């Protein structure tokens, strides 16, 4: 009997307080809003284990069309935990890393949307310039600029 294979990763999901606050941040980063929808009812709660739920979602897509980010705003049930200010060595979900062309320019643009560097922009050998930032609602993301390949 042959083993079925993984096809692809469809998306990464992040729960946010306000889609309206977070969508502009990821749009500025370069993702495109693919669509928004409301998901509610007992069937959805059977997937998440939360029972009857009402969630507004926004699907964002990267410029190459290969990666998606699903942002979820729970209207019910109420949020029970908040890990957004946890340090980078906390167990569990940490961050997403985005490849960018000009890390200084991207950090500058995102800072106008409230983003702050976690540490500093660091160069690793002659390969990459890297940083972590906390964006809208404190969401942790990484940025990587590959050097020598423009």
N, CA, C and O atoms as a GROMACS GRO file, in nm:
protein
  600
    1UNK      N    1   0.085  -0.118   0.000
    1UNK     CA    2   0.000   0.000   0.000
    1UNK      C    3   0.089   0.124   0.000
    1UNK      O    4   0.177   0.137   0.085
    2UNK      N    5   0.067   0.214  -0.093
    2UNK     CA    6   0.151   0.333  -0.102
    2UNK      C    7   0.104   0.440  -0.004
    2UNK      O    8  -0.014   0.452   0.026
    3UNK      N    9   0.201   0.516   0.045
    3UNK     CA   10   0.175   0.623   0.140
    3UNK      C   11   0.133   0.747   0.062
    3UNK      O   12   0.200   0.786  -0.033
    4UNK      N   13   0.022   0.811   0.103
    4UNK     CA   14  -0.019   0.935   0.035
    4UNK      C   15   0.081   1.044   0.069
    4UNK      O   16   0.141   1.042   0.176
    5UNK      N   17   0.098   1.139  -0.023
    5UNK     CA   18   0.201   1.239  -0.004
    5UNK      C   19   0.143   1.377   0.024
    5UNK      O   20   0.030   1.407  -0.015
    6UNK      N   21   0.220   1.458   0.089
    6UNK     CA   22   0.184   1.597   0.112
    6UNK      C   23   0.184   1.670  -0.020
    6UNK      O   24   0.274   1.651  -0.102
    7UNK      N   25   0.084   1.754  -0.044
    7UNK     CA   26   0.074   1.827  -0.169
    7UNK      C   27   0.139   1.966  -0.157
    7UNK      O   28   0.222   2.003  -0.240
    8UNK      N   29   0.101   2.042  -0.055
    8UNK     CA   30   0.155   2.178  -0.036
    8UNK      C   31   0.113   2.228   0.102
    8UNK      O   32   0.031   2.166   0.170
    9UNK      N   33   0.169   2.342   0.144
    9UNK     CA   34   0.120   2.414   0.260
    9UNK      C   35   0.027   2.522   0.208
    9UNK      O   36   0.068   2.605   0.128
   10UNK      N   37  -0.099   2.522   0.252
   10UNK     CA   38  -0.195   2.618   0.200
   10UNK      C   39  -0.181   2.756   0.262
   10UNK      O   40  -0.180   2.856   0.190
   11UNK      N   41  -0.170   2.764   0.395
   11UNK     CA   42  -0.158   2.895   0.458
   11UNK      C   43  -0.111   2.883   0.601
   11UNK      O   44  -0.109   2.775   0.659
   12UNK      N   45  -0.074   2.997   0.657
   12UNK     CA   46  -0.044   3.012   0.798
   12UNK      C   47  -0.155   3.100   0.854
   12UNK      O   48  -0.194   3.198   0.790
   13UNK      N   49  -0.206   3.067   0.971
   13UNK     CA   50  -0.315   3.145   1.030
   13UNK      C   51  -0.270   3.221   1.153
   13UNK      O   52  -0.194   3.170   1.235
   14UNK      N   53  -0.319   3.345   1.164
   14UNK     CA   54  -0.293   3.427   1.282
   14UNK      C   55  -0.425   3.486   1.329
   14UNK      O   56  -0.501   3.541   1.249
   15UNK      N   57  -0.452   3.474   1.459
   15UNK     CA   58  -0.571   3.535   1.518
   15UNK      C   59  -0.533   3.677   1.559
   15UNK      O   60  -0.431   3.701   1.624
   16UNK      N   61  -0.618   3.773   1.519
   16UNK     CA   62  -0.593   3.915   1.547
   16UNK      C   63  -0.714   3.977   1.616
   16UNK      O   64  -0.824   3.922   1.612
   17UNK      N   65  -0.692   4.092   1.679
   17UNK     CA   66  -0.803   4.165   1.740
   17UNK      C   67  -0.887   4.234   1.633
   17UNK      O   68  -1.010   4.234   1.642
   18UNK      N   69  -0.822   4.292   1.532
   18UNK     CA   70  -0.894   4.370   1.432
   18UNK      C   71  -0.834   4.349   1.293
   18UNK      O   72  -0.719   4.385   1.268
   19UNK      N   73  -0.912   4.291   1.204
   19UNK     CA   74  -0.867   4.276   1.065
   19UNK      C   75  -0.836   4.412   1.004
   19UNK      O   76  -0.741   4.426   0.928
   20UNK      N   77  -0.918   4.512   1.037
   20UNK     CA   78  -0.899   4.645   0.979
   20UNK      C   79  -0.767   4.709   1.021
   20UNK      O   80  -0.714   4.794   0.949
   21UNK      N   81  -0.712   4.670   1.136
   21UNK     CA   82  -0.582   4.721   1.181
   21UNK      C   83  -0.465   4.645   1.120
   21UNK      O   84  -0.359   4.702   1.098
   22UNK      N   85  -0.484   4.516   1.093
   22UNK     CA   86  -0.374   4.430   1.052
   22UNK      C   87  -0.359   4.420   0.900
   22UNK      O   88  -0.247   4.410   0.850
   23UNK      N   89  -0.469   4.422   0.827
   23UNK     CA   90  -0.462   4.412   0.680
   23UNK      C   91  -0.373   4.520   0.619
   23UNK      O   92  -0.291   4.488   0.533
   24UNK      N   93  -0.386   4.649   0.660
   24UNK     CA   94  -0.298   4.752   0.600
   24UNK      C   95  -0.149   4.726   0.624
   24UNK      O   96  -0.066   4.759   0.539
   25UNK      N   97  -0.114   4.669   0.739
   25UNK     CA   98   0.026   4.637   0.769
   25UNK      C   99   0.079   4.534   0.669
   25UNK      O  100   0.186   4.554   0.610
   26UNK      N  101   0.005   4.424   0.651
   26UNK     CA  102   0.052   4.320   0.559
   26UNK      C  103   0.042   4.365   0.413
   26UNK      O  104   0.118   4.317   0.328
   27UNK      N  105  -0.050   4.455   0.382
   27UNK     CA  106  -0.056   4.513   0.248
   27UNK      C  107   0.069   4.597   0.222
   27UNK      O  108   0.127   4.591   0.114
   28UNK      N  109   0.110   4.676   0.322
   28UNK     CA  110   0.233   4.757   0.310
   28UNK      C  111   0.355   4.668   0.293
   28UNK      O  112   0.448   4.704   0.221
   29UNK      N  113   0.355   4.553   0.358
   29UNK     CA  114   0.466   4.459   0.344
   29UNK      C  115   0.474   4.405   0.202
   29UNK      O  116   0.582   4.372   0.154
   30UNK      N  117   0.359   4.396   0.134
   30UNK     CA  118   0.358   4.349  -0.004
   30UNK      C  119   0.261   4.236  -0.033
   30UNK      O  120   0.252   4.190  -0.147
   31UNK      N  121   0.187   4.190   0.069
   31UNK     CA  122   0.086   4.090   0.046
   31UNK      C  123  -0.039   4.157  -0.012
   31UNK      O  124  -0.062   4.276   0.010
   32UNK      N  125  -0.118   4.080  -0.084
   32UNK     CA  126  -0.239   4.131  -0.145
   32UNK      C  127  -0.359   4.066  -0.078
   32UNK      O  128  -0.360   3.946  -0.053
   33UNK      N  129  -0.462   4.148  -0.048
   33UNK     CA  130  -0.585   4.094   0.008
   33UNK      C  131  -0.657   4.016  -0.100
   33UNK      O  132  -0.699   4.072  -0.202
   34UNK      N  133  -0.670   3.885  -0.078
   34UNK     CA  134  -0.735   3.798  -0.176
   34UNK      C  135  -0.886   3.795  -0.154
   34UNK      O  136  -0.962   3.780  -0.248
   35UNK      N  137  -0.928   3.810  -0.027
   35UNK     CA  138  -1.070   3.810   0.001
   35UNK      C  139  -1.098   3.811   0.150
   35UNK      O  140  -1.012   3.778   0.231
   36UNK      N  141  -1.220   3.849   0.184
   36UNK     CA  142  -1.268   3.848   0.323
   36UNK      C  143  -1.397   3.769   0.327
   36UNK      O  144  -1.474   3.767   0.231
   37UNK      N  145  -1.420   3.702   0.440
   37UNK     CA  146  -1.541   3.623   0.455
   37UNK      C  147  -1.578   3.610   0.602
   37UNK      O  148  -1.494   3.630   0.690
   38UNK      N  149  -1.702   3.577   0.626
   38UNK     CA  150  -1.752   3.549   0.759
   38UNK      C  151  -1.779   3.399   0.766
   38UNK      O  152  -1.846   3.343   0.679
   39UNK      N  153  -1.728   3.335   0.870
   39UNK     CA  154  -1.748   3.192   0.888
   39UNK      C  155  -1.813   3.174   1.024
   39UNK      O  156  -1.760   3.217   1.127
   40UNK      N  157  -1.929   3.109   1.024
   40UNK     CA  158  -1.996   3.089   1.152
   40UNK      C  159  -2.076   2.961   1.151
   40UNK      O  160  -2.108   2.904   1.047
   41UNK      N  161  -2.106   2.918   1.270
   41UNK     CA  162  -2.191   2.802   1.284
   41UNK      C  163  -2.125   2.683   1.350
   41UNK      O  164  -2.004   2.680   1.373
   42UNK      N  165  -2.208   2.587   1.378
   42UNK     CA  166  -2.165   2.466   1.450
   42UNK      C  167  -2.065   2.385   1.368
   42UNK      O  168  -1.975   2.324   1.425
   43UNK      N  169  -2.078   2.383   1.235
   43UNK     CA  170  -1.989   2.302   1.151
   43UNK      C  171  -1.845   2.352   1.166
   43UNK      O  172  -1.752   2.270   1.174
   44UNK      N  173  -1.825   2.483   1.169
   44UNK     CA  174  -1.690   2.539   1.182
   44UNK      C  175  -1.633   2.508   1.319
   44UNK      O  176  -1.514   2.478   1.333
   45UNK      N  177  -1.717   2.514   1.421
   45UNK     CA  178  -1.673   2.480   1.556
   45UNK      C  179  -1.634   2.335   1.572
   45UNK      O  180  -1.555   2.302   1.661
   46UNK      N  181  -1.688   2.248   1.488
   46UNK     CA  182  -1.648   2.108   1.492
   46UNK      C  183  -1.505   2.092   1.442
   46UNK      O  184  -1.434   2.001   1.484
   47UNK      N  185  -1.461   2.180   1.352
   47UNK     CA  186  -1.323   2.176   1.303
   47UNK      C  187  -1.228   2.227   1.411
   47UNK      O  188  -1.125   2.165   1.438
   48UNK      N  189  -1.262   2.340   1.473
   48UNK     CA  190  -1.172   2.405   1.569
   48UNK      C  191  -1.187   2.354   1.711
   48UNK      O  192  -1.100   2.378   1.795
   49UNK      N  193  -1.297   2.283   1.740
   49UNK     CA  194  -1.322   2.237   1.876
   49UNK      C  195  -1.378   2.346   1.966
   49UNK      O  196  -1.383   2.328   2.088
   50UNK      N  197  -1.422   2.458   1.908
   50UNK     CA  198  -1.471   2.570   1.987
   50UNK      C  199  -1.624   2.577   1.995
   50UNK      O  200  -1.678   2.670   2.055
   51UNK      N  201  -1.694   2.481   1.936
   51UNK     CA  202  -1.839   2.486   1.938
   51UNK      C  203  -1.890   2.591   1.840
   51UNK      O  204  -1.826   2.618   1.739
   52UNK      N  205  -2.006   2.650   1.872
   52UNK     CA  206  -2.064   2.752   1.784
   52UNK      C  207  -1.971   2.873   1.782
   52UNK      O  208  -1.941   2.930   1.887
   53UNK      N  209  -1.926   2.912   1.665
   53UNK     CA  210  -1.831   3.024   1.656
   53UNK      C  211  -1.869   3.116   1.542
   53UNK      O  212  -1.941   3.078   1.449
   54UNK      N  213  -1.818   3.240   1.550
   54UNK     CA  214  -1.835   3.340   1.445
   54UNK      C  215  -1.700   3.408   1.426
   54UNK      O  216  -1.649   3.473   1.517
   55UNK      N  217  -1.643   3.391   1.307
   55UNK     CA  218  -1.510   3.442   1.278
   55UNK      C  219  -1.512   3.517   1.147
   55UNK      O  220  -1.569   3.471   1.048
   56UNK      N  221  -1.449   3.635   1.146
   56UNK     CA  222  -1.426   3.708   1.021
   56UNK      C  223  -1.284   3.674   0.979
   56UNK      O  224  -1.191   3.682   1.059
   57UNK      N  225  -1.265   3.634   0.852
   57UNK     CA  226  -1.131   3.602   0.805
   57UNK      C  227  -1.094   3.688   0.685
   57UNK      O  228  -1.180   3.733   0.609
   58UNK      N  229  -0.964   3.708   0.670
   58UNK     CA  230  -0.910   3.775   0.552
   58UNK      C  231  -0.795   3.689   0.501
   58UNK      O  232  -0.708   3.650   0.579
   59UNK      N  233  -0.795   3.658   0.373
   59UNK     CA  234  -0.688   3.579   0.314
   59UNK      C  235  -0.596   3.674   0.237
   59UNK      O  236  -0.640   3.748   0.148
   60UNK      N  237  -0.466   3.670   0.273
   60UNK     CA  238  -0.364   3.753   0.209
   60UNK      C  239  -0.273   3.659   0.131
   60UNK      O  240  -0.248   3.547   0.174
   61UNK      N  241  -0.223   3.705   0.015
   61UNK     CA  242  -0.139   3.621  -0.069
   61UNK      C  243  -0.009   3.695  -0.101
   61UNK      O  244  -0.008   3.817  -0.119
   62UNK      N  245   0.101   3.620  -0.108
   62UNK     CA  246   0.231   3.679  -0.142
   62UNK      C  247   0.235   3.711  -0.292
   62UNK      O  248   0.158   3.655  -0.369
   63UNK      N  249   0.325   3.801  -0.333
   63UNK     CA  250   0.331   3.842  -0.474
   63UNK      C  251   0.352   3.725  -0.571
   63UNK      O  252   0.303   3.731  -0.684
   64UNK      N  253   0.423   3.621  -0.530
   64UNK     CA  254   0.446   3.507  -0.620
   64UNK      C  255   0.325   3.414  -0.627
   64UNK      O  256   0.323   3.322  -0.709
   65UNK      N  257   0.225   3.436  -0.542
   65UNK     CA  258   0.104   3.356  -0.544
   65UNK      C  259   0.115   3.220  -0.478
   65UNK      O  260   0.019   3.143  -0.478
   66UNK      N  261   0.231   3.189  -0.420
   66UNK     CA  262   0.253   3.056  -0.363
   66UNK      C  263   0.218   3.044  -0.214
   66UNK      O  264   0.190   2.935  -0.166
   67UNK      N  265   0.220   3.155  -0.141
   67UNK     CA  266   0.200   3.149   0.004
   67UNK      C  267   0.083   3.237   0.045
   67UNK      O  268   0.062   3.345  -0.011
   68UNK      N  269   0.009   3.190   0.144
   68UNK     CA  270  -0.106   3.265   0.193
   68UNK      C  271  -0.100   3.279   0.344
   68UNK      O  272  -0.045   3.194   0.415
   69UNK      N  273  -0.158   3.388   0.391
   69UNK     CA  274  -0.170   3.419   0.532
   69UNK      C  275  -0.318   3.439   0.560
   69UNK      O  276  -0.382   3.526   0.501
   70UNK      N  277  -0.373   3.358   0.651
   70UNK     CA  278  -0.514   3.373   0.690
   70UNK      C  279  -0.521   3.446   0.822
   70UNK      O  280  -0.473   3.395   0.924
   71UNK      N  281  -0.580   3.564   0.821
   71UNK     CA  282  -0.600   3.642   0.942
   71UNK      C  283  -0.742   3.616   0.991
   71UNK      O  284  -0.836   3.624   0.913
   72UNK      N  285  -0.757   3.586   1.120
   72UNK     CA  286  -0.888   3.554   1.177
   72UNK      C  287  -0.919   3.646   1.294
   72UNK      O  288  -0.837   3.664   1.384
   73UNK      N  289  -1.038   3.705   1.290
   73UNK     CA  290  -1.087   3.787   1.401
   73UNK      C  291  -1.209   3.716   1.459
   73UNK      O  292  -1.314   3.710   1.396
   74UNK      N  293  -1.194   3.661   1.581
   74UNK     CA  294  -1.303   3.588   1.644
   74UNK      C  295  -1.401   3.686   1.707
   74UNK      O  296  -1.365   3.766   1.794
   75UNK      N  297  -1.526   3.680   1.662
   75UNK     CA  298  -1.632   3.759   1.722
   75UNK      C  299  -1.694   3.680   1.838
   75UNK      O  300  -1.737   3.737   1.938
   76UNK      N  301  -1.698   3.546   1.823
   76UNK     CA  302  -1.736   3.457   1.933
   76UNK      C  303  -1.682   3.319   1.900
   76UNK      O  304  -1.679   3.281   1.783
   77UNK      N  305  -1.640   3.243   1.999
   77UNK     CA  306  -1.631   3.280   2.141
   77UNK      C  307  -1.520   3.381   2.166
   77UNK      O  308  -1.439   3.410   2.077
   78UNK      N  309  -1.517   3.434   2.287
   78UNK     CA  310  -1.418   3.536   2.324
   78UNK      C  311  -1.277   3.477   2.324
   78UNK      O  312  -1.258   3.358   2.346
   79UNK      N  313  -1.179   3.562   2.298
   79UNK     CA  314  -1.037   3.525   2.303
   79UNK      C  315  -1.002   3.483   2.446
   79UNK      O  316  -1.045   3.546   2.542
   80UNK      N  317  -0.924   3.375   2.459
   80UNK     CA  318  -0.891   3.325   2.593
   80UNK      C  319  -0.744   3.342   2.631
   80UNK      O  320  -0.708   3.326   2.747
   81UNK      N  321  -0.657   3.373   2.534
   81UNK     CA  322  -0.515   3.383   2.563
   81UNK      C  323  -0.449   3.476   2.464
   81UNK      O  324  -0.498   3.494   2.353
   82UNK      N  325  -0.337   3.536   2.504
   82UNK     CA  326  -0.266   3.632   2.419
   82UNK      C  327  -0.116   3.609   2.431
   82UNK      O  328  -0.057   3.629   2.538
   83UNK      N  329  -0.055   3.565   2.321
   83UNK     CA  330   0.088   3.533   2.322
   83UNK      C  331   0.172   3.634   2.244
   83UNK      O  332   0.291   3.612   2.222
   84UNK      N  333   0.111   3.746   2.202
   84UNK     CA  334   0.180   3.837   2.109
   84UNK      C  335   0.305   3.902   2.166
   84UNK      O  336   0.396   3.936   2.090
   85UNK      N  337   0.312   3.920   2.295
   85UNK     CA  338   0.430   3.986   2.351
   85UNK      C  339   0.531   3.886   2.408
   85UNK      O  340   0.627   3.926   2.474
   86UNK      N  341   0.508   3.758   2.382
   86UNK     CA  342   0.601   3.656   2.432
   86UNK      C  343   0.738   3.673   2.366
   86UNK      O  344   0.746   3.710   2.248
   87UNK      N  345   0.846   3.647   2.439
   87UNK     CA  346   0.979   3.658   2.380
   87UNK      C  347   1.002   3.553   2.271
   87UNK      O  348   0.928   3.455   2.264
   88UNK      N  349   1.102   3.575   2.187
   88UNK     CA  350   1.122   3.490   2.070
   88UNK      C  351   1.163   3.347   2.104
   88UNK      O  352   1.165   3.262   2.015
   89UNK      N  353   1.197   3.318   2.229
   89UNK     CA  354   1.232   3.180   2.265
   89UNK      C  355   1.117   3.109   2.336
   89UNK      O  356   1.140   3.012   2.409
   90UNK      N  357   0.994   3.156   2.317
   90UNK     CA  358   0.875   3.094   2.374
   90UNK      C  359   0.837   2.972   2.290
   90UNK      O  360   0.846   2.975   2.168
   91UNK      N  361   0.793   2.866   2.357
   91UNK     CA  362   0.749   2.746   2.286
   91UNK      C  363   0.626   2.777   2.201
   91UNK      O  364   0.543   2.860   2.237
   92UNK      N  365   0.616   2.709   2.088
   92UNK     CA  366   0.500   2.724   2.001
   92UNK      C  367   0.530   2.810   1.881
   92UNK      O  368   0.646   2.832   1.845
   93UNK      N  369   0.422   2.860   1.818
   93UNK     CA  370   0.438   2.944   1.699
   93UNK      C  371   0.532   3.059   1.730
   93UNK      O  372   0.520   3.124   1.834
   94UNK      N  373   0.627   3.084   1.639
   94UNK     CA  374   0.720   3.194   1.662
   94UNK      C  375   0.696   3.308   1.565
   94UNK      O  376   0.654   3.417   1.605
   95UNK      N  377   0.723   3.285   1.438
   95UNK     CA  378   0.714   3.393   1.341
   95UNK      C  379   0.713   3.337   1.200
   95UNK      O  380   0.740   3.219   1.178
   96UNK      N  381   0.681   3.424   1.105
   96UNK     CA  382   0.695   3.394   0.962
   96UNK      C  383   0.814   3.475   0.914
   96UNK      O  384   0.839   3.584   0.964
   97UNK      N  385   0.888   3.422   0.816
   97UNK     CA  386   1.001   3.495   0.758
   97UNK      C  387   0.963   3.531   0.616
   97UNK      O  388   0.918   3.447   0.538
   98UNK      N  389   0.983   3.659   0.581
   98UNK     CA  390   0.955   3.706   0.446
   98UNK      C  391   1.085   3.749   0.379
   98UNK      O  392   1.167   3.817   0.441
   99UNK      N  393   1.104   3.708   0.255
   99UNK     CA  394   1.219   3.753   0.175
   99UNK      C  395   1.183   3.889   0.116
   99UNK      O  396   1.076   3.905   0.057
  100UNK      N  397   1.273   3.986   0.131
  100UNK     CA  398   1.251   4.122   0.079
  100UNK      C  399   1.371   4.165  -0.004
  100UNK      O  400   1.480   4.108   0.009
  101UNK      N  401   1.352   4.265  -0.088
  101UNK     CA  402   1.461   4.315  -0.172
  101UNK      C  403   1.549   4.414  -0.098
  101UNK      O  404   1.671   4.409  -0.112
  102UNK      N  405   1.490   4.503  -0.018
  102UNK     CA  406   1.564   4.609   0.050
  102UNK      C  407   1.512   4.619   0.193
  102UNK      O  408   1.411   4.684   0.218
  103UNK      N  409   1.581   4.555   0.285
  103UNK     CA  410   1.533   4.542   0.422
  103UNK      C  411   1.518   4.678   0.491
  103UNK      O  412   1.423   4.699   0.566
  104UNK      N  413   1.611   4.772   0.465
  104UNK     CA  414   1.603   4.904   0.527
  104UNK      C  415   1.478   4.979   0.483
  104UNK      O  416   1.409   5.042   0.563
  105UNK      N  417   1.449   4.971   0.353
  105UNK     CA  418   1.332   5.039   0.298
  105UNK      C  419   1.203   4.978   0.353
  105UNK      O  420   1.110   5.051   0.385
  106UNK      N  421   1.197   4.845   0.364
  106UNK     CA  422   1.078   4.777   0.414
  106UNK      C  423   1.056   4.812   0.561
  106UNK      O  424   0.944   4.842   0.601
  107UNK      N  425   1.161   4.808   0.642
  107UNK     CA  426   1.149   4.842   0.784
  107UNK      C  427   1.102   4.986   0.799
  107UNK      O  428   1.018   5.015   0.884
  108UNK      N  429   1.154   5.076   0.718
  108UNK     CA  430   1.113   5.216   0.723
  108UNK      C  431   0.964   5.231   0.691
  108UNK      O  432   0.893   5.303   0.761
  109UNK      N  433   0.918   5.164   0.587
  109UNK     CA  434   0.776   5.171   0.549
  109UNK      C  435   0.687   5.112   0.657
  109UNK      O  436   0.584   5.169   0.692
  110UNK      N  437   0.728   4.996   0.712
  110UNK     CA  438   0.645   4.929   0.812
  110UNK      C  439   0.644   5.005   0.944
  110UNK      O  440   0.547   4.996   1.020
  111UNK      N  441   0.750   5.079   0.972
  111UNK     CA  442   0.753   5.158   1.097
  111UNK      C  443   0.644   5.264   1.096
  111UNK      O  444   0.596   5.305   1.203
  112UNK      N  445   0.603   5.309   0.979
  112UNK     CA  446   0.493   5.405   0.969
  112UNK      C  447   0.359   5.340   1.005
  112UNK      O  448   0.260   5.409   1.027
  113UNK      N  449   0.357   5.207   1.011
  113UNK     CA  450   0.239   5.132   1.053
  113UNK      C  451   0.258   5.076   1.194
  113UNK      O  452   0.186   4.984   1.234
  114UNK      N  453   0.354   5.130   1.268
  114UNK     CA  454   0.374   5.091   1.406
  114UNK      C  455   0.473   4.980   1.430
  114UNK      O  456   0.494   4.941   1.544
  115UNK      N  457   0.536   4.928   1.324
  115UNK     CA  458   0.633   4.819   1.341
  115UNK      C  459   0.757   4.868   1.415
  115UNK      O  460   0.802   4.982   1.398
  116UNK      N  461   0.812   4.780   1.499
  116UNK     CA  462   0.935   4.812   1.572
  116UNK      C  463   1.031   4.694   1.563
  116UNK      O  464   0.991   4.578   1.569
  117UNK      N  465   1.160   4.727   1.547
  117UNK     CA  466   1.262   4.623   1.548
  117UNK      C  467   1.264   4.555   1.685
  117UNK      O  468   1.252   4.622   1.788
  118UNK      N  469   1.280   4.422   1.687
  118UNK     CA  470   1.294   4.348   1.812
  118UNK      C  471   1.436   4.364   1.863
  118UNK      O  472   1.458   4.392   1.981
  119UNK      N  473   1.533   4.346   1.773
  119UNK     CA  474   1.675   4.365   1.806
  119UNK      C  475   1.729   4.469   1.710
  119UNK      O  476   1.700   4.588   1.723
  120UNK      N  477   1.808   4.421   1.614
  120UNK     CA  478   1.863   4.511   1.513
  120UNK      C  479   1.874   4.437   1.381
  120UNK      O  480   1.861   4.314   1.376
  121UNK      N  481   1.898   4.510   1.274
  121UNK     CA  482   1.923   4.450   1.144
  121UNK      C  483   2.068   4.403   1.145
  121UNK      O  484   2.160   4.482   1.167
  122UNK      N  485   2.089   4.273   1.120
  122UNK     CA  486   2.221   4.212   1.131
  122UNK      C  487   2.258   4.148   0.998
  122UNK      O  488   2.174   4.089   0.930
  123UNK      N  489   2.385   4.162   0.962
  123UNK     CA  490   2.435   4.095   0.841
  123UNK      C  491   2.500   3.964   0.880
  123UNK      O  492   2.586   3.960   0.968
  124UNK      N  493   2.459   3.855   0.812
  124UNK     CA  494   2.519   3.724   0.833
  124UNK      C  495   2.612   3.697   0.715
  124UNK      O  496   2.569   3.678   0.602
  125UNK      N  497   2.742   3.695   0.746
  125UNK     CA  498   2.846   3.674   0.646
  125UNK      C  499   2.819   3.763   0.524
  125UNK      O  500   2.780   3.879   0.540
  126UNK      N  501   2.839   3.710   0.404
  126UNK     CA  502   2.808   3.788   0.284
  126UNK      C  503   2.679   3.737   0.220
  126UNK      O  504   2.657   3.754   0.100
  127UNK      N  505   2.593   3.675   0.302
  127UNK     CA  506   2.475   3.608   0.249
  127UNK      C  507   2.345   3.685   0.268
  127UNK      O  508   2.270   3.707   0.173
  128UNK      N  509   2.319   3.726   0.392
  128UNK     CA  510   2.188   3.784   0.425
  128UNK      C  511   2.200   3.901   0.520
  128UNK      O  512   2.296   3.911   0.597
  129UNK      N  513   2.102   3.990   0.515
  129UNK     CA  514   2.073   4.086   0.621
  129UNK      C  515   1.937   4.044   0.677
  129UNK      O  516   1.843   4.020   0.601
  130UNK      N  517   1.928   4.035   0.808
  130UNK     CA  518   1.811   3.977   0.875
  130UNK      C  519   1.765   4.064   0.992
  130UNK      O  520   1.845   4.134   1.054
  131UNK      N  521   1.635   4.058   1.020
  131UNK     CA  522   1.584   4.120   1.143
  131UNK      C  523   1.450   4.060   1.178
  131UNK      O  524   1.383   3.998   1.095
  132UNK      N  525   1.412   4.078   1.303
  132UNK     CA  526   1.276   4.049   1.350
  132UNK      C  527   1.211   4.183   1.379
  132UNK      O  528   1.275   4.274   1.432
  133UNK      N  529   1.083   4.194   1.345
  133UNK     CA  530   1.007   4.312   1.383
  133UNK      C  531   0.875   4.267   1.445
  133UNK      O  532   0.824   4.159   1.416
  134UNK      N  533   0.821   4.353   1.529
  134UNK     CA  534   0.684   4.336   1.579
  134UNK      C  535   0.600   4.435   1.501
  134UNK      O  536   0.622   4.556   1.507
  135UNK      N  537   0.503   4.381   1.429
  135UNK     CA  538   0.419   4.463   1.344
  135UNK      C  539   0.288   4.498   1.410
  135UNK      O  540   0.279   4.508   1.532
  136UNK      N  541   0.185   4.515   1.328
  136UNK     CA  542   0.051   4.548   1.378
  136UNK      C  543   0.011   4.448   1.485
  136UNK      O  544   0.029   4.327   1.469
  137UNK      N  545  -0.043   4.498   1.595
  137UNK     CA  546  -0.088   4.417   1.708
  137UNK      C  547   0.024   4.333   1.769
  137UNK      O  548  -0.005   4.234   1.836
  138UNK      N  549   0.150   4.370   1.747
  138UNK     CA  550   0.262   4.298   1.808
  138UNK      C  551   0.299   4.169   1.740
  138UNK      O  552   0.377   4.091   1.795
  139UNK      N  553   0.245   4.143   1.620
  139UNK     CA  554   0.275   4.019   1.548
  139UNK      C  555   0.422   4.015   1.511
  139UNK      O  556   0.474   4.111   1.454
  140UNK      N  557   0.490   3.905   1.544
  140UNK     CA  558   0.632   3.889   1.519
  140UNK      C  559   0.655   3.833   1.379
  140UNK      O  560   0.603   3.727   1.345
  141UNK      N  561   0.734   3.904   1.298
  141UNK     CA  562   0.773   3.854   1.167
  141UNK      C  563   0.922   3.875   1.147
  141UNK      O  564   0.983   3.962   1.210
  142UNK      N  565   0.980   3.794   1.060
  142UNK     CA  566   1.120   3.808   1.023
  142UNK      C  567   1.130   3.861   0.882
  142UNK      O  568   1.043   3.835   0.799
  143UNK      N  569   1.236   3.936   0.856
  143UNK     CA  570   1.265   3.986   0.722
  143UNK      C  571   1.406   3.942   0.685
  143UNK      O  572   1.497   3.948   0.768
  144UNK      N  573   1.424   3.899   0.560
  144UNK     CA  574   1.555   3.854   0.513
  144UNK      C  575   1.582   3.912   0.376
  144UNK      O  576   1.502   3.896   0.284
  145UNK      N  577   1.695   3.981   0.363
  145UNK     CA  578   1.740   4.034   0.234
  145UNK      C  579   1.862   3.953   0.192
  145UNK      O  580   1.966   3.958   0.258
  146UNK      N  581   1.850   3.880   0.081
  146UNK     CA  582   1.964   3.803   0.031
  146UNK      C  583   2.061   3.897  -0.038
  146UNK      O  584   2.021   3.978  -0.122
  147UNK      N  585   2.188   3.886  -0.004
  147UNK     CA  586   2.290   3.974  -0.061
  147UNK      C  587   2.354   3.910  -0.183
  147UNK      O  588   2.366   3.788  -0.192
  148UNK      N  589   2.394   3.993  -0.277
  148UNK     CA  590   2.468   3.945  -0.393
  148UNK      C  591   2.384   3.886  -0.504
  148UNK      O  592   2.438   3.850  -0.609
  149UNK      N  593   2.254   3.876  -0.485
  149UNK     CA  594   2.165   3.823  -0.590
  149UNK      C  595   2.050   3.919  -0.608
  149UNK      O  596   1.946   3.904  -0.544
  150UNK      N  597   2.066   4.015  -0.693
  150UNK     CA  598   1.959   4.112  -0.716
  150UNK      C  599   1.885   4.079  -0.842
  150UNK      O  600   1.791   4.150  -0.879
   0.00000   0.00000   0.00000
